[in-house]
Amino acid sequence: MGLNLYEHNEKAYKSAVAMMQQYGKATIVHPTGTGKSHITFKLIETHYKAIILYLPVHEYLRTFLICITK
């Protein structure tokens, strides 16, 4: 089925994909509560062979770290 993103997150997702293709890495800087985690989950869903490191800065998500290796 796949994860559906809001329009503003879809734009950020596409930007992150372009950064990954150009630089081999990407960052998403958005305010708290705007869906950065959803964008990350979409990246994981569509780039499951990529190395993805997720470092949230919010105290609530402090223990939430995703690292996927090839």
mmCIF file as Biopython writes it, N, C-alpha, C and O atoms, coordinates in Angstrom:
data_model
#
loop_
_atom_site.group_PDB
_atom_site.id
_atom_site.type_symbol
_atom_site.label_atom_id
_atom_site.label_alt_id
_atom_site.label_comp_id
_atom_site.label_asym_id
_atom_site.label_entity_id
_atom_site.label_seq_id
_atom_site.pdbx_PDB_ins_code
_atom_site.Cartn_x
_atom_site.Cartn_y
_atom_site.Cartn_z
_atom_site.occupancy
_atom_site.B_iso_or_equiv
_atom_site.auth_seq_id
_atom_site.auth_asym_id
_atom_site.pdbx_PDB_model_num
ATOM 1   N N  . MET A ? 1  ? 0.831  -1.188 0.000  1.0 0.0 1  A 1 
ATOM 2   C CA . MET A ? 1  ? 0.000  0.000  0.000  1.0 0.0 1  A 1 
ATOM 3   C C  . MET A ? 1  ? 0.871  1.245  0.000  1.0 0.0 1  A 1 
ATOM 4   O O  . MET A ? 1  ? 0.789  2.050  -0.928 1.0 0.0 1  A 1 
ATOM 5   N N  . GLY A ? 2  ? 1.679  1.417  0.988  1.0 0.0 2  A 1 
ATOM 6   C CA . GLY A ? 2  ? 2.580  2.566  0.996  1.0 0.0 2  A 1 
ATOM 7   C C  . GLY A ? 2  ? 2.083  3.704  1.858  1.0 0.0 2  A 1 
ATOM 8   O O  . GLY A ? 2  ? 0.887  3.860  2.101  1.0 0.0 2  A 1 
ATOM 9   N N  . LEU A ? 3  ? 3.020  4.476  2.302  1.0 0.0 3  A 1 
ATOM 10  C CA . LEU A ? 3  ? 2.743  5.624  3.158  1.0 0.0 3  A 1 
ATOM 11  C C  . LEU A ? 3  ? 2.421  6.837  2.296  1.0 0.0 3  A 1 
ATOM 12  O O  . LEU A ? 3  ? 3.173  7.163  1.377  1.0 0.0 3  A 1 
ATOM 13  N N  . ASN A ? 4  ? 1.318  7.501  2.584  1.0 0.0 4  A 1 
ATOM 14  C CA . ASN A ? 4  ? 0.937  8.716  1.883  1.0 0.0 4  A 1 
ATOM 15  C C  . ASN A ? 4  ? 1.361  9.919  2.704  1.0 0.0 4  A 1 
ATOM 16  O O  . ASN A ? 4  ? 1.190  9.938  3.923  1.0 0.0 4  A 1 
ATOM 17  N N  . LEU A ? 5  ? 1.916  10.923 2.037  1.0 0.0 5  A 1 
ATOM 18  C CA . LEU A ? 5  ? 2.392  12.126 2.708  1.0 0.0 5  A 1 
ATOM 19  C C  . LEU A ? 5  ? 1.517  13.322 2.375  1.0 0.0 5  A 1 
ATOM 20  O O  . LEU A ? 5  ? 0.909  13.384 1.307  1.0 0.0 5  A 1 
ATOM 21  N N  . TYR A ? 6  ? 1.460  14.274 3.305  1.0 0.0 6  A 1 
ATOM 22  C CA . TYR A ? 6  ? 0.825  15.556 3.014  1.0 0.0 6  A 1 
ATOM 23  C C  . TYR A ? 6  ? 1.668  16.271 1.960  1.0 0.0 6  A 1 
ATOM 24  O O  . TYR A ? 6  ? 2.840  15.950 1.764  1.0 0.0 6  A 1 
ATOM 25  N N  . GLU A ? 7  ? 1.059  17.236 1.293  1.0 0.0 7  A 1 
ATOM 26  C CA . GLU A ? 7  ? 1.730  17.935 0.194  1.0 0.0 7  A 1 
ATOM 27  C C  . GLU A ? 7  ? 3.071  18.546 0.618  1.0 0.0 7  A 1 
ATOM 28  O O  . GLU A ? 7  ? 4.060  18.425 -0.104 1.0 0.0 7  A 1 
ATOM 29  N N  . HIS A ? 8  ? 3.111  19.202 1.785  1.0 0.0 8  A 1 
ATOM 30  C CA . HIS A ? 8  ? 4.368  19.838 2.208  1.0 0.0 8  A 1 
ATOM 31  C C  . HIS A ? 8  ? 5.436  18.784 2.528  1.0 0.0 8  A 1 
ATOM 32  O O  . HIS A ? 8  ? 6.628  19.035 2.350  1.0 0.0 8  A 1 
ATOM 33  N N  . ASN A ? 9  ? 5.014  17.617 2.994  1.0 0.0 9  A 1 
ATOM 34  C CA . ASN A ? 9  ? 5.973  16.554 3.264  1.0 0.0 9  A 1 
ATOM 35  C C  . ASN A ? 9  ? 6.419  15.853 1.985  1.0 0.0 9  A 1 
ATOM 36  O O  . ASN A ? 9  ? 7.565  15.414 1.884  1.0 0.0 9  A 1 
ATOM 37  N N  . GLU A ? 10 ? 5.540  15.750 1.030  1.0 0.0 10 A 1 
ATOM 38  C CA . GLU A ? 10 ? 5.895  15.167 -0.263 1.0 0.0 10 A 1 
ATOM 39  C C  . GLU A ? 10 ? 6.983  16.007 -0.934 1.0 0.0 10 A 1 
ATOM 40  O O  . GLU A ? 10 ? 7.919  15.473 -1.530 1.0 0.0 10 A 1 
ATOM 41  N N  . LYS A ? 11 ? 6.843  17.321 -0.828 1.0 0.0 11 A 1 
ATOM 42  C CA . LYS A ? 11 ? 7.850  18.237 -1.390 1.0 0.0 11 A 1 
ATOM 43  C C  . LYS A ? 11 ? 9.201  18.023 -0.696 1.0 0.0 11 A 1 
ATOM 44  O O  . LYS A ? 11 ? 10.235 17.960 -1.361 1.0 0.0 11 A 1 
ATOM 45  N N  . ALA A ? 12 ? 9.196  17.913 0.625  1.0 0.0 12 A 1 
ATOM 46  C CA . ALA A ? 12 ? 10.427 17.680 1.383  1.0 0.0 12 A 1 
ATOM 47  C C  . ALA A ? 12 ? 11.007 16.304 1.066  1.0 0.0 12 A 1 
ATOM 48  O O  . ALA A ? 12 ? 12.224 16.154 0.963  1.0 0.0 12 A 1 
ATOM 49  N N  . TYR A ? 13 ? 10.151 15.304 0.911  1.0 0.0 13 A 1 
ATOM 50  C CA . TYR A ? 13 ? 10.587 13.960 0.557  1.0 0.0 13 A 1 
ATOM 51  C C  . TYR A ? 13 ? 11.319 13.967 -0.779 1.0 0.0 13 A 1 
ATOM 52  O O  . TYR A ? 13 ? 12.409 13.407 -0.897 1.0 0.0 13 A 1 
ATOM 53  N N  . LYS A ? 14 ? 10.723 14.599 -1.782 1.0 0.0 14 A 1 
ATOM 54  C CA . LYS A ? 14 ? 11.348 14.668 -3.106 1.0 0.0 14 A 1 
ATOM 55  C C  . LYS A ? 14 ? 12.681 15.404 -3.044 1.0 0.0 14 A 1 
ATOM 56  O O  . LYS A ? 14 ? 13.633 15.031 -3.729 1.0 0.0 14 A 1 
ATOM 57  N N  . SER A ? 15 ? 12.747 16.442 -2.227 1.0 0.0 15 A 1 
ATOM 58  C CA . SER A ? 15 ? 13.992 17.176 -2.043 1.0 0.0 15 A 1 
ATOM 59  C C  . SER A ? 15 ? 15.051 16.290 -1.388 1.0 0.0 15 A 1 
ATOM 60  O O  . SER A ? 15 ? 16.216 16.317 -1.783 1.0 0.0 15 A 1 
ATOM 61  N N  . ALA A ? 16 ? 14.647 15.509 -0.390 1.0 0.0 16 A 1 
ATOM 62  C CA . ALA A ? 16 ? 15.575 14.603 0.278  1.0 0.0 16 A 1 
ATOM 63  C C  . ALA A ? 16 ? 16.078 13.537 -0.685 1.0 0.0 16 A 1 
ATOM 64  O O  . ALA A ? 16 ? 17.258 13.190 -0.656 1.0 0.0 16 A 1 
ATOM 65  N N  . VAL A ? 17 ? 15.211 13.017 -1.531 1.0 0.0 17 A 1 
ATOM 66  C CA . VAL A ? 17 ? 15.613 12.020 -2.519 1.0 0.0 17 A 1 
ATOM 67  C C  . VAL A ? 17 ? 16.640 12.625 -3.479 1.0 0.0 17 A 1 
ATOM 68  O O  . VAL A ? 17 ? 17.636 11.985 -3.815 1.0 0.0 17 A 1 
ATOM 69  N N  . ALA A ? 18 ? 16.391 13.859 -3.917 1.0 0.0 18 A 1 
ATOM 70  C CA . ALA A ? 18 ? 17.332 14.532 -4.820 1.0 0.0 18 A 1 
ATOM 71  C C  . ALA A ? 18 ? 18.682 14.744 -4.136 1.0 0.0 18 A 1 
ATOM 72  O O  . ALA A ? 18 ? 19.729 14.562 -4.757 1.0 0.0 18 A 1 
ATOM 73  N N  . MET A ? 19 ? 18.660 15.127 -2.855 1.0 0.0 19 A 1 
ATOM 74  C CA . MET A ? 19 ? 19.907 15.303 -2.106 1.0 0.0 19 A 1 
ATOM 75  C C  . MET A ? 19 ? 20.651 13.978 -1.980 1.0 0.0 19 A 1 
ATOM 76  O O  . MET A ? 19 ? 21.873 13.934 -2.120 1.0 0.0 19 A 1 
ATOM 77  N N  . MET A ? 20 ? 19.920 12.905 -1.718 1.0 0.0 20 A 1 
ATOM 78  C CA . MET A ? 20 ? 20.544 11.588 -1.593 1.0 0.0 20 A 1 
ATOM 79  C C  . MET A ? 20 ? 21.206 11.174 -2.905 1.0 0.0 20 A 1 
ATOM 80  O O  . MET A ? 20 ? 22.296 10.602 -2.904 1.0 0.0 20 A 1 
ATOM 81  N N  . GLN A ? 21 ? 20.546 11.462 -4.014 1.0 0.0 21 A 1 
ATOM 82  C CA . GLN A ? 21 ? 21.098 11.107 -5.315 1.0 0.0 21 A 1 
ATOM 83  C C  . GLN A ? 21 ? 22.333 11.956 -5.646 1.0 0.0 21 A 1 
ATOM 84  O O  . GLN A ? 21 ? 23.307 11.452 -6.205 1.0 0.0 21 A 1 
ATOM 85  N N  . GLN A ? 22 ? 22.284 13.230 -5.300 1.0 0.0 22 A 1 
ATOM 86  C CA . GLN A ? 22 ? 23.382 14.131 -5.638 1.0 0.0 22 A 1 
ATOM 87  C C  . GLN A ? 22 ? 24.565 14.020 -4.676 1.0 0.0 22 A 1 
ATOM 88  O O  . GLN A ? 22 ? 25.718 13.996 -5.106 1.0 0.0 22 A 1 
ATOM 89  N N  . TYR A ? 23 ? 24.274 13.954 -3.363 1.0 0.0 23 A 1 
ATOM 90  C CA . TYR A ? 23 ? 25.335 14.012 -2.359 1.0 0.0 23 A 1 
ATOM 91  C C  . TYR A ? 23 ? 25.534 12.712 -1.578 1.0 0.0 23 A 1 
ATOM 92  O O  . TYR A ? 23 ? 26.509 12.568 -0.841 1.0 0.0 23 A 1 
ATOM 93  N N  . GLY A ? 24 ? 24.611 11.774 -1.744 1.0 0.0 24 A 1 
ATOM 94  C CA . GLY A ? 24 ? 24.701 10.531 -0.991 1.0 0.0 24 A 1 
ATOM 95  C C  . GLY A ? 24 ? 24.184 10.658 0.426  1.0 0.0 24 A 1 
ATOM 96  O O  . GLY A ? 24 ? 24.319 9.728  1.221  1.0 0.0 24 A 1 
ATOM 97  N N  . LYS A ? 25 ? 23.596 11.791 0.752  1.0 0.0 25 A 1 
ATOM 98  C CA . LYS A ? 25 ? 23.027 12.028 2.078  1.0 0.0 25 A 1 
ATOM 99  C C  . LYS A ? 25 ? 22.006 13.150 1.973  1.0 0.0 25 A 1 
ATOM 100 O O  . LYS A ? 25 ? 21.983 13.903 1.000  1.0 0.0 25 A 1 
ATOM 101 N N  . ALA A ? 26 ? 21.168 13.245 2.985  1.0 0.0 26 A 1 
ATOM 102 C CA . ALA A ? 26 ? 20.135 14.279 2.994  1.0 0.0 26 A 1 
ATOM 103 C C  . ALA A ? 26 ? 19.793 14.635 4.428  1.0 0.0 26 A 1 
ATOM 104 O O  . ALA A ? 26 ? 20.004 13.848 5.351  1.0 0.0 26 A 1 
ATOM 105 N N  . THR A ? 27 ? 19.270 15.817 4.593  1.0 0.0 27 A 1 
ATOM 106 C CA . THR A ? 27 ? 18.778 16.240 5.895  1.0 0.0 27 A 1 
ATOM 107 C C  . THR A ? 27 ? 17.433 16.927 5.709  1.0 0.0 27 A 1 
ATOM 108 O O  . THR A ? 27 ? 17.178 17.550 4.679  1.0 0.0 27 A 1 
ATOM 109 N N  . ILE A ? 28 ? 16.586 16.806 6.707  1.0 0.0 28 A 1 
ATOM 110 C CA . ILE A ? 28 ? 15.272 17.444 6.673  1.0 0.0 28 A 1 
ATOM 111 C C  . ILE A ? 28 ? 15.165 18.316 7.920  1.0 0.0 28 A 1 
ATOM 112 O O  . ILE A ? 28 ? 15.192 17.817 9.045  1.0 0.0 28 A 1 
ATOM 113 N N  . VAL A ? 29 ? 15.045 19.603 7.707  1.0 0.0 29 A 1 
ATOM 114 C CA . VAL A ? 29 ? 14.939 20.536 8.824  1.0 0.0 29 A 1 
ATOM 115 C C  . VAL A ? 29 ? 13.566 21.191 8.745  1.0 0.0 29 A 1 
ATOM 116 O O  . VAL A ? 29 ? 13.331 22.083 7.930  1.0 0.0 29 A 1 
ATOM 117 N N  . HIS A ? 30 ? 12.676 20.736 9.598  1.0 0.0 30 A 1 
ATOM 118 C CA . HIS A ? 30 ? 11.308 21.262 9.676  1.0 0.0 30 A 1 
ATOM 119 C C  . HIS A ? 30 ? 10.965 21.493 11.143 1.0 0.0 30 A 1 
ATOM 120 O O  . HIS A ? 30 ? 11.568 20.879 12.024 1.0 0.0 30 A 1 
ATOM 121 N N  . PRO A ? 31 ? 10.012 22.365 11.410 1.0 0.0 31 A 1 
ATOM 122 C CA . PRO A ? 31 ? 9.593  22.583 12.798 1.0 0.0 31 A 1 
ATOM 123 C C  . PRO A ? 31 ? 8.980  21.324 13.418 1.0 0.0 31 A 1 
ATOM 124 O O  . PRO A ? 31 ? 8.526  20.428 12.707 1.0 0.0 31 A 1 
ATOM 125 N N  . THR A ? 32 ? 8.974  21.272 14.719 1.0 0.0 32 A 1 
ATOM 126 C CA . THR A ? 32 ? 8.381  20.164 15.458 1.0 0.0 32 A 1 
ATOM 127 C C  . THR A ? 32 ? 6.919  19.984 15.062 1.0 0.0 32 A 1 
ATOM 128 O O  . THR A ? 32 ? 6.167  20.953 14.953 1.0 0.0 32 A 1 
ATOM 129 N N  . GLY A ? 33 ? 6.533  18.740 14.852 1.0 0.0 33 A 1 
ATOM 130 C CA . GLY A ? 33 ? 5.136  18.426 14.570 1.0 0.0 33 A 1 
ATOM 131 C C  . GLY A ? 33 ? 4.719  18.538 13.125 1.0 0.0 33 A 1 
ATOM 132 O O  . GLY A ? 33 ? 3.526  18.481 12.828 1.0 0.0 33 A 1 
ATOM 133 N N  . THR A ? 34 ? 5.674  18.698 12.207 1.0 0.0 34 A 1 
ATOM 134 C CA . THR A ? 34 ? 5.302  18.872 10.799 1.0 0.0 34 A 1 
ATOM 135 C C  . THR A ? 34 ? 5.464  17.615 9.960  1.0 0.0 34 A 1 
ATOM 136 O O  . THR A ? 34 ? 5.183  17.635 8.762  1.0 0.0 34 A 1 
ATOM 137 N N  . GLY A ? 35 ? 5.917  16.506 10.575 1.0 0.0 35 A 1 
ATOM 138 C CA . GLY A ? 35 ? 5.938  15.242 9.859  1.0 0.0 35 A 1 
ATOM 139 C C  . GLY A ? 35 ? 7.291  14.743 9.399  1.0 0.0 35 A 1 
ATOM 140 O O  . GLY A ? 35 ? 7.361  13.961 8.451  1.0 0.0 35 A 1 
ATOM 141 N N  . LYS A ? 36 ? 8.365  15.169 10.039 1.0 0.0 36 A 1 
ATOM 142 C CA . LYS A ? 36 ? 9.694  14.682 9.644  1.0 0.0 36 A 1 
ATOM 143 C C  . LYS A ? 36 ? 9.795  13.164 9.754  1.0 0.0 36 A 1 
ATOM 144 O O  . LYS A ? 36 ? 10.409 12.518 8.905  1.0 0.0 36 A 1 
ATOM 145 N N  . SER A ? 37 ? 9.205  12.604 10.778 1.0 0.0 37 A 1 
ATOM 146 C CA . SER A ? 37 ? 9.235  11.148 10.943 1.0 0.0 37 A 1 
ATOM 147 C C  . SER A ? 37 ? 8.534  10.457 9.787  1.0 0.0 37 A 1 
ATOM 148 O O  . SER A ? 37 ? 9.013  9.431  9.304  1.0 0.0 37 A 1 
ATOM 149 N N  . HIS A ? 38 ? 7.418  10.994 9.335  1.0 0.0 38 A 1 
ATOM 150 C CA . HIS A ? 38 ? 6.696  10.395 8.214  1.0 0.0 38 A 1 
ATOM 151 C C  . HIS A ? 38 ? 7.549  10.433 6.947  1.0 0.0 38 A 1 
ATOM 152 O O  . HIS A ? 38 ? 7.554  9.481  6.167  1.0 0.0 38 A 1 
ATOM 153 N N  . ILE A ? 39 ? 8.264  11.530 6.748  1.0 0.0 39 A 1 
ATOM 154 C CA . ILE A ? 39 ? 9.149  11.634 5.588  1.0 0.0 39 A 1 
ATOM 155 C C  . ILE A ? 39 ? 10.239 10.571 5.686  1.0 0.0 39 A 1 
ATOM 156 O O  . ILE A ? 39 ? 10.564 9.912  4.698  1.0 0.0 39 A 1 
ATOM 157 N N  . THR A ? 40 ? 10.797 10.412 6.877  1.0 0.0 40 A 1 
ATOM 158 C CA . THR A ? 40 ? 11.833 9.400  7.091  1.0 0.0 40 A 1 
ATOM 159 C C  . THR A ? 40 ? 11.295 8.002  6.822  1.0 0.0 40 A 1 
ATOM 160 O O  . THR A ? 40 ? 11.961 7.192  6.177  1.0 0.0 40 A 1 
ATOM 161 N N  . PHE A ? 41 ? 10.097 7.716  7.312  1.0 0.0 41 A 1 
ATOM 162 C CA . PHE A ? 41 ? 9.498  6.402  7.077  1.0 0.0 41 A 1 
ATOM 163 C C  . PHE A ? 41 ? 9.268  6.153  5.586  1.0 0.0 41 A 1 
ATOM 164 O O  . PHE A ? 41 ? 9.432  5.031  5.108  1.0 0.0 41 A 1 
ATOM 165 N N  . LYS A ? 42 ? 8.892  7.192  4.864  1.0 0.0 42 A 1 
ATOM 166 C CA . LYS A ? 42 ? 8.708  7.069  3.408  1.0 0.0 42 A 1 
ATOM 167 C C  . LYS A ? 42 ? 10.049 6.790  2.734  1.0 0.0 42 A 1 
ATOM 168 O O  . LYS A ? 42 ? 10.125 5.976  1.815  1.0 0.0 42 A 1 
ATOM 169 N N  . LEU A ? 43 ? 11.110 7.467  3.191  1.0 0.0 43 A 1 
ATOM 170 C CA . LEU A ? 43 ? 12.439 7.212  2.645  1.0 0.0 43 A 1 
ATOM 171 C C  . LEU A ? 43 ? 12.858 5.767  2.899  1.0 0.0 43 A 1 
ATOM 172 O O  . LEU A ? 43 ? 13.425 5.114  2.023  1.0 0.0 43 A 1 
ATOM 173 N N  . ILE A ? 44 ? 12.580 5.279  4.090  1.0 0.0 44 A 1 
ATOM 174 C CA . ILE A ? 44 ? 12.901 3.888  4.421  1.0 0.0 44 A 1 
ATOM 175 C C  . ILE A ? 44 ? 12.102 2.941  3.537  1.0 0.0 44 A 1 
ATOM 176 O O  . ILE A ? 44 ? 12.632 1.951  3.032  1.0 0.0 44 A 1 
ATOM 177 N N  . GLU A ? 45 ? 10.827 3.252  3.357  1.0 0.0 45 A 1 
ATOM 178 C CA . GLU A ? 45 ? 9.950  2.408  2.552  1.0 0.0 45 A 1 
ATOM 179 C C  . GLU A ? 45 ? 10.426 2.314  1.102  1.0 0.0 45 A 1 
ATOM 180 O O  . GLU A ? 45 ? 10.399 1.238  0.504  1.0 0.0 45 A 1 
ATOM 181 N N  . THR A ? 46 ? 10.858 3.431  0.546  1.0 0.0 46 A 1 
ATOM 182 C CA . THR A ? 46 ? 11.211 3.466  -0.872 1.0 0.0 46 A 1 
ATOM 183 C C  . THR A ? 46 ? 12.700 3.257  -1.136 1.0 0.0 46 A 1 
ATOM 184 O O  . THR A ? 46 ? 13.093 3.006  -2.275 1.0 0.0 46 A 1 
ATOM 185 N N  . HIS A ? 47 ? 13.529 3.357  -0.105 1.0 0.0 47 A 1 
ATOM 186 C CA . HIS A ? 47 ? 14.980 3.182  -0.257 1.0 0.0 47 A 1 
ATOM 187 C C  . HIS A ? 47 ? 15.473 2.191  0.791  1.0 0.0 47 A 1 
ATOM 188 O O  . HIS A ? 47 ? 16.408 2.476  1.539  1.0 0.0 47 A 1 
ATOM 189 N N  . TYR A ? 48 ? 14.847 1.051  0.835  1.0 0.0 48 A 1 
ATOM 190 C CA . TYR A ? 48 ? 15.122 0.077  1.894  1.0 0.0 48 A 1 
ATOM 191 C C  . TYR A ? 48 ? 16.543 -0.482 1.842  1.0 0.0 48 A 1 
ATOM 192 O O  . TYR A ? 48 ? 16.990 -1.086 2.817  1.0 0.0 48 A 1 
ATOM 193 N N  . LYS A ? 49 ? 17.257 -0.301 0.749  1.0 0.0 49 A 1 
ATOM 194 C CA . LYS A ? 49 ? 18.639 -0.761 0.677  1.0 0.0 49 A 1 
ATOM 195 C C  . LYS A ? 49 ? 19.634 0.327  1.083  1.0 0.0 49 A 1 
ATOM 196 O O  . LYS A ? 49 ? 20.831 0.062  1.195  1.0 0.0 49 A 1 
ATOM 197 N N  . ALA A ? 50 ? 19.156 1.520  1.299  1.0 0.0 50 A 1 
ATOM 198 C CA . ALA A ? 50 ? 20.035 2.647  1.664  1.0 0.0 50 A 1 
ATOM 199 C C  . ALA A ? 50 ? 20.376 2.604  3.151  1.0 0.0 50 A 1 
ATOM 200 O O  . ALA A ? 50 ? 19.696 1.957  3.947  1.0 0.0 50 A 1 
ATOM 201 N N  . ILE A ? 51 ? 21.432 3.301  3.496  1.0 0.0 51 A 1 
ATOM 202 C CA . ILE A ? 51 ? 21.782 3.473  4.902  1.0 0.0 51 A 1 
ATOM 203 C C  . ILE A ? 51 ? 21.060 4.726  5.379  1.0 0.0 51 A 1 
ATOM 204 O O  . ILE A ? 51 ? 21.290 5.819  4.863  1.0 0.0 51 A 1 
ATOM 205 N N  . ILE A ? 52 ? 20.192 4.562  6.362  1.0 0.0 52 A 1 
ATOM 206 C CA . ILE A ? 52 ? 19.410 5.688  6.861  1.0 0.0 52 A 1 
ATOM 207 C C  . ILE A ? 52 ? 19.633 5.804  8.358  1.0 0.0 52 A 1 
ATOM 208 O O  . ILE A ? 52 ? 19.392 4.859  9.109  1.0 0.0 52 A 1 
ATOM 209 N N  . LEU A ? 53 ? 20.091 6.960  8.778  1.0 0.0 53 A 1 
ATOM 210 C CA . LEU A ? 53 ? 20.313 7.236  10.190 1.0 0.0 53 A 1 
ATOM 211 C C  . LEU A ? 53 ? 19.358 8.353  10.575 1.0 0.0 53 A 1 
ATOM 212 O O  . LEU A ? 53 ? 19.395 9.435  9.991  1.0 0.0 53 A 1 
ATOM 213 N N  . TYR A ? 54 ? 18.517 8.097  11.541 1.0 0.0 54 A 1 
ATOM 214 C CA . TYR A ? 54 ? 17.510 9.060  11.971 1.0 0.0 54 A 1 
ATOM 215 C C  . TYR A ? 54 ? 17.848 9.523  13.379 1.0 0.0 54 A 1 
ATOM 216 O O  . TYR A ? 54 ? 17.854 8.726  14.317 1.0 0.0 54 A 1 
ATOM 217 N N  . LEU A ? 55 ? 18.128 10.807 13.522 1.0 0.0 55 A 1 
ATOM 218 C CA . LEU A ? 55 ? 18.493 11.375 14.814 1.0 0.0 55 A 1 
ATOM 219 C C  . LEU A ? 55 ? 17.507 12.471 15.196 1.0 0.0 55 A 1 
ATOM 220 O O  . LEU A ? 55 ? 17.719 13.631 14.841 1.0 0.0 55 A 1 
ATOM 221 N N  . PRO A ? 56 ? 16.454 12.141 15.896 1.0 0.0 56 A 1 
ATOM 222 C CA . PRO A ? 56 ? 15.488 13.163 16.311 1.0 0.0 56 A 1 
ATOM 223 C C  . PRO A ? 56 ? 16.068 14.029 17.426 1.0 0.0 56 A 1 
ATOM 224 O O  . PRO A ? 56 ? 16.862 13.563 18.244 1.0 0.0 56 A 1 
ATOM 225 N N  . VAL A ? 57 ? 15.661 15.285 17.443 1.0 0.0 57 A 1 
ATOM 226 C CA . VAL A ? 57 ? 16.159 16.185 18.477 1.0 0.0 57 A 1 
ATOM 227 C C  . VAL A ? 57 ? 15.125 16.437 19.575 1.0 0.0 57 A 1 
ATOM 228 O O  . VAL A ? 57 ? 15.435 17.068 20.585 1.0 0.0 57 A 1 
ATOM 229 N N  . HIS A ? 58 ? 13.931 15.960 19.386 1.0 0.0 58 A 1 
ATOM 230 C CA . HIS A ? 58 ? 12.872 16.160 20.365 1.0 0.0 58 A 1 
ATOM 231 C C  . HIS A ? 58 ? 13.066 15.194 21.530 1.0 0.0 58 A 1 
ATOM 232 O O  . HIS A ? 58 ? 13.341 14.015 21.305 1.0 0.0 58 A 1 
ATOM 233 N N  . GLU A ? 59 ? 12.933 15.655 22.741 1.0 0.0 59 A 1 
ATOM 234 C CA . GLU A ? 59 ? 13.151 14.842 23.938 1.0 0.0 59 A 1 
ATOM 235 C C  . GLU A ? 59 ? 12.269 13.596 23.947 1.0 0.0 59 A 1 
ATOM 236 O O  . GLU A ? 59 ? 12.714 12.525 24.359 1.0 0.0 59 A 1 
ATOM 237 N N  . TYR A ? 60 ? 11.023 13.730 23.496 1.0 0.0 60 A 1 
ATOM 238 C CA . TYR A ? 60 ? 10.086 12.614 23.497 1.0 0.0 60 A 1 
ATOM 239 C C  . TYR A ? 60 ? 10.589 11.459 22.625 1.0 0.0 60 A 1 
ATOM 240 O O  . TYR A ? 60 ? 10.374 10.291 22.948 1.0 0.0 60 A 1 
ATOM 241 N N  . LEU A ? 61 ? 11.251 11.793 21.531 1.0 0.0 61 A 1 
ATOM 242 C CA . LEU A ? 61 ? 11.720 10.775 20.595 1.0 0.0 61 A 1 
ATOM 243 C C  . LEU A ? 61 ? 13.195 10.443 20.793 1.0 0.0 61 A 1 
ATOM 244 O O  . LEU A ? 61 ? 13.817 9.834  19.922 1.0 0.0 61 A 1 
ATOM 245 N N  . ARG A ? 62 ? 13.743 10.829 21.901 1.0 0.0 62 A 1 
ATOM 246 C CA . ARG A ? 62 ? 15.172 10.693 22.146 1.0 0.0 62 A 1 
ATOM 247 C C  . ARG A ? 62 ? 15.701 9.278  21.888 1.0 0.0 62 A 1 
ATOM 248 O O  . ARG A ? 62 ? 16.806 9.120  21.369 1.0 0.0 62 A 1 
ATOM 249 N N  . THR A ? 63 ? 14.944 8.278  22.234 1.0 0.0 63 A 1 
ATOM 250 C CA . THR A ? 63 ? 15.410 6.903  22.071 1.0 0.0 63 A 1 
ATOM 251 C C  . THR A ? 63 ? 15.097 6.334  20.693 1.0 0.0 63 A 1 
ATOM 252 O O  . THR A ? 63 ? 15.407 5.176  20.415 1.0 0.0 63 A 1 
ATOM 253 N N  . PHE A ? 64 ? 14.500 7.123  19.852 1.0 0.0 64 A 1 
ATOM 254 C CA . PHE A ? 64 ? 14.093 6.649  18.539 1.0 0.0 64 A 1 
ATOM 255 C C  . PHE A ? 64 ? 15.223 6.912  17.533 1.0 0.0 64 A 1 
ATOM 256 O O  . PHE A ? 64 ? 15.425 8.043  17.091 1.0 0.0 64 A 1 
ATOM 257 N N  . LEU A ? 65 ? 15.927 5.882  17.194 1.0 0.0 65 A 1 
ATOM 258 C CA . LEU A ? 65 ? 17.050 5.983  16.275 1.0 0.0 65 A 1 
ATOM 259 C C  . LEU A ? 65 ? 16.928 4.864  15.253 1.0 0.0 65 A 1 
ATOM 260 O O  . LEU A ? 65 ? 16.795 3.693  15.609 1.0 0.0 65 A 1 
ATOM 261 N N  . ILE A ? 66 ? 16.974 5.226  14.013 1.0 0.0 66 A 1 
ATOM 262 C CA . ILE A ? 66 ? 16.890 4.226  12.958 1.0 0.0 66 A 1 
ATOM 263 C C  . ILE A ? 66 ? 18.191 4.244  12.187 1.0 0.0 66 A 1 
ATOM 264 O O  . ILE A ? 66 ? 18.632 5.296  11.724 1.0 0.0 66 A 1 
ATOM 265 N N  . CYS A ? 67 ? 18.795 3.105  12.051 1.0 0.0 67 A 1 
ATOM 266 C CA . CYS A ? 67 ? 20.003 2.971  11.248 1.0 0.0 67 A 1 
ATOM 267 C C  . CYS A ? 67 ? 19.836 1.715  10.397 1.0 0.0 67 A 1 
ATOM 268 O O  . CYS A ? 67 ? 19.746 0.607  10.927 1.0 0.0 67 A 1 
ATOM 269 N N  . ILE A ? 68 ? 19.798 1.885  9.117  1.0 0.0 68 A 1 
ATOM 270 C CA . ILE A ? 68 ? 19.637 0.754  8.212  1.0 0.0 68 A 1 
ATOM 271 C C  . ILE A ? 68 ? 20.908 0.649  7.372  1.0 0.0 68 A 1 
ATOM 272 O O  . ILE A ? 68 ? 21.369 1.648  6.821  1.0 0.0 68 A 1 
ATOM 273 N N  . THR A ? 69 ? 21.461 -0.523 7.274  1.0 0.0 69 A 1 
ATOM 274 C CA . THR A ? 69 ? 22.666 -0.723 6.471  1.0 0.0 69 A 1 
ATOM 275 C C  . THR A ? 69 ? 22.365 -1.601 5.282  1.0 0.0 69 A 1 
ATOM 276 O O  . THR A ? 69 ? 21.391 -2.354 5.289  1.0 0.0 69 A 1 
ATOM 277 N N  . LYS A ? 70 ? 23.178 -1.511 4.283  1.0 0.0 70 A 1 
ATOM 278 C CA . LYS A ? 70 ? 23.004 -2.313 3.070  1.0 0.0 70 A 1 
ATOM 279 C C  . LYS A ? 70 ? 23.272 -3.758 3.346  1.0 0.0 70 A 1 
ATOM 280 O O  . LYS A ? 70 ? 23.175 -4.588 2.441  1.0 0.0 70 A 1 
#
